[in-house]
Amino acid sequence: MRDLPETVVLLREFVRNPVRTGAVAPSGRRLADVLAGAVPAGGTVVELGPGTGAVTARIRRRRPARHVAVEINPRLARLVAARWPDVEVVCADAADLGAAVADGRADAVVSSLPWAVLPDERQRATMRAVRDALSDGGCFTTYAYVHALRVPAARRLAALLADTFADVSVSPVVWANVPPAVVYRARRPLGR
């Protein structure tokens, strides 16, 4: 699987389980750069849903001291672990990310999770885990495809971000991605 093109690997995993995988192609470089932009050099970053590692590669360029990747799909988790031996890969649900950083808090959490297909309670559980794992000065980044912004689950995500963080911003549309997407940046966790 390591030698197959990323698009083929992800498409195959999507066909096996579309809800768990959520995407048919890896994030484009421009989207990955925007997502990874909040990762501080020398800090701790948790990456949720690394898939084949398109965003992982951009995070590695930021030179975090610690990089934990939480991937629910065992095949994709093995792929990321093989490609980046210095990344701590945990095969688990993102809602359990607290166990991955139990010895401290993350300076950044970068998510490629398929929020638009997650049921309400799973969105909430995952967002609570992100809030609890993030340092007070940390940043959470995630994205949504422009064409799906009006889908109820995508609207729930936007509302959930506003309820969980004091500062939420939305990037301009990343038109170079297929499909185009916006990136949410959330800071200052509330309610801990």
C-alpha positions in Angstrom: 0.0 0.0 0.0 3.0 2.3 0.7 3.9 2.4 -3.0 0.4 3.1 -4.4 -0.4 6.8 -5.2 -2.1 8.5 -2.3 -5.3 9.1 -4.4 -5.6 5.4 -5.1 -5.1 4.5 -1.4 -7.6 7.0 -0.2 -10.2 6.1 -2.8 -9.9 2.4 -2.0 -10.4 3.2 1.8 -13.3 5.4 1.0 -15.0 2.6 -1.0 -14.4 0.2 1.9 -16.0 2.6 4.4 -17.1 6.1 3.2 -18.2 7.4 6.6 -15.0 6.5 8.3 -12.7 7.7 5.5 -14.8 10.7 4.4 -12.7 11.8 1.5 -11.9 10.4 -1.9 -8.7 12.3 -2.4 -6.0 13.7 -0.2 -6.0 17.4 0.7 -4.2 19.6 -1.8 -0.9 21.4 -0.9 -2.5 24.8 -0.5 -5.2 23.5 1.8 -2.6 21.5 3.8 -0.4 24.6 4.1 -3.3 26.7 5.5 -4.2 23.9 8.0 -0.6 23.5 9.1 0.0 27.2 9.3 -0.9 27.4 13.0 1.6 24.7 14.1 4.4 26.3 16.1 8.0 25.2 15.6 9.2 23.3 18.6 5.6 22.7 19.9 3.3 19.8 20.3 0.8 19.1 17.5 -2.0 16.6 17.3 -3.2 15.7 13.9 -6.7 14.2 13.6 -7.4 12.0 10.6 -4.1 12.1 8.7 -5.3 9.7 6.0 -2.4 9.2 3.6 -0.4 12.0 5.1 -0.9 15.0 2.8 -1.3 17.4 5.8 1.3 15.4 7.8 4.0 16.3 5.3 3.2 20.0 5.6 3.1 19.8 9.4 6.6 18.1 9.4 7.9 21.2 7.6 6.9 23.3 10.6 9.3 21.3 12.8 7.2 20.5 15.8 9.0 18.9 18.7 6.2 16.3 19.1 3.7 15.2 16.4 0.9 12.8 17.3 -1.4 11.6 14.6 -4.7 10.0 15.5 -6.1 7.8 12.7 -9.1 5.5 13.1 -8.4 3.4 10.0 -5.7 0.8 10.8 -4.4 0.6 7.2 -4.0 4.4 7.0 -2.4 4.5 10.4 0.2 1.9 9.4 0.9 3.9 6.2 1.5 7.2 8.0 3.7 5.4 10.6 5.8 3.9 7.8 6.2 7.1 5.9 7.0 9.2 9.0 8.7 7.2 11.7 9.2 10.3 13.9 5.4 10.8 14.1 3.6 9.1 17.0 0.7 7.3 15.3 -2.2 6.3 17.4 -4.9 4.1 15.9 -8.0 5.4 17.7 -11.1 7.5 17.4 -10.4 11.2 17.5 -12.8 11.6 20.4 -10.2 9.6 22.4 -7.3 12.0 21.6 -6.9 12.9 25.2 -5.2 9.6 25.8 -2.7 10.4 23.1 -1.5 13.6 24.8 -2.2 12.5 28.4 1.2 13.8 29.5 0.5 17.4 28.4 -1.5 19.7 26.2 -1.2 20.4 22.4 -0.1 23.7 21.0 -2.1 22.9 17.9 -4.7 20.4 16.8 -5.0 20.0 13.1 -8.1 18.1 11.8 -8.9 16.5 8.5 -11.9 14.7 10.0 -15.1 14.4 7.8 -17.2 16.6 10.0 -20.1 16.8 7.5 -20.7 13.0 7.9 -20.2 12.8 11.6 -23.4 12.4 13.7 -24.2 15.2 16.2 -23.0 13.4 19.3 -19.8 12.3 17.7 -19.1 15.8 16.6 -19.7 17.0 20.2 -17.5 14.3 21.8 -14.7 15.0 19.4 -14.9 18.8 19.9 -14.8 18.3 23.7 -11.7 16.1 23.3 -10.1 18.8 21.1 -10.9 21.6 23.7 -9.6 19.5 26.6 -6.3 18.6 24.8 -5.5 22.1 23.5 -3.3 24.5 25.5 -4.8 27.9 26.5 -2.7 29.6 23.8 -3.2 26.8 21.2 -5.0 26.8 17.9 -7.4 24.3 16.4 -7.7 24.2 12.6 -10.1 22.2 10.5 -11.8 22.6 7.2 -15.1 22.3 5.4 -15.7 21.9 1.7 -17.5 25.0 0.2 -20.2 22.9 -1.5 -21.2 21.3 1.8 -21.3 24.4 4.0 -25.1 24.4 4.0 -25.4 20.7 5.0 -26.8 20.4 8.5 -23.7 18.7 9.9 -21.5 21.4 8.5 -23.7 24.1 10.1 -23.6 22.2 13.4 -19.8 22.3 13.2 -19.7 26.0 12.7 -22.1 26.5 15.7 -20.1 24.0 17.8 -16.9 25.9 17.1 -18.5 29.1 18.2 -19.8 27.4 21.4 -16.4 25.9 22.2 -13.9 28.7 21.4 -13.9 32.4 22.1 -12.1 33.2 18.8 -13.1 31.5 15.6 -12.1 32.8 12.1 -12.7 31.5 8.6 -10.1 31.6 5.9 -10.8 32.8 2.4 -11.8 30.0 0.1 -8.9 27.8 -0.9 -9.9 27.5 -4.6 -6.8 25.5 -5.5 -8.1 22.5 -3.5 -10.4 20.0 -5.1 -13.1 20.5 -4.0 -12.6 24.1 -2.8 -12.6 24.5 1.0 -12.4 27.0 3.9 -10.3 26.6 7.0 -11.6 27.3 10.5 -9.1 28.6 13.0 -10.3 28.4 16.6 -8.5 29.7 19.7 -9.1 30.3 23.4 -11.1 27.2 24.5 -14.2 27.8 26.6 -15.8 25.8 29.4 -12.9 23.7 30.8 
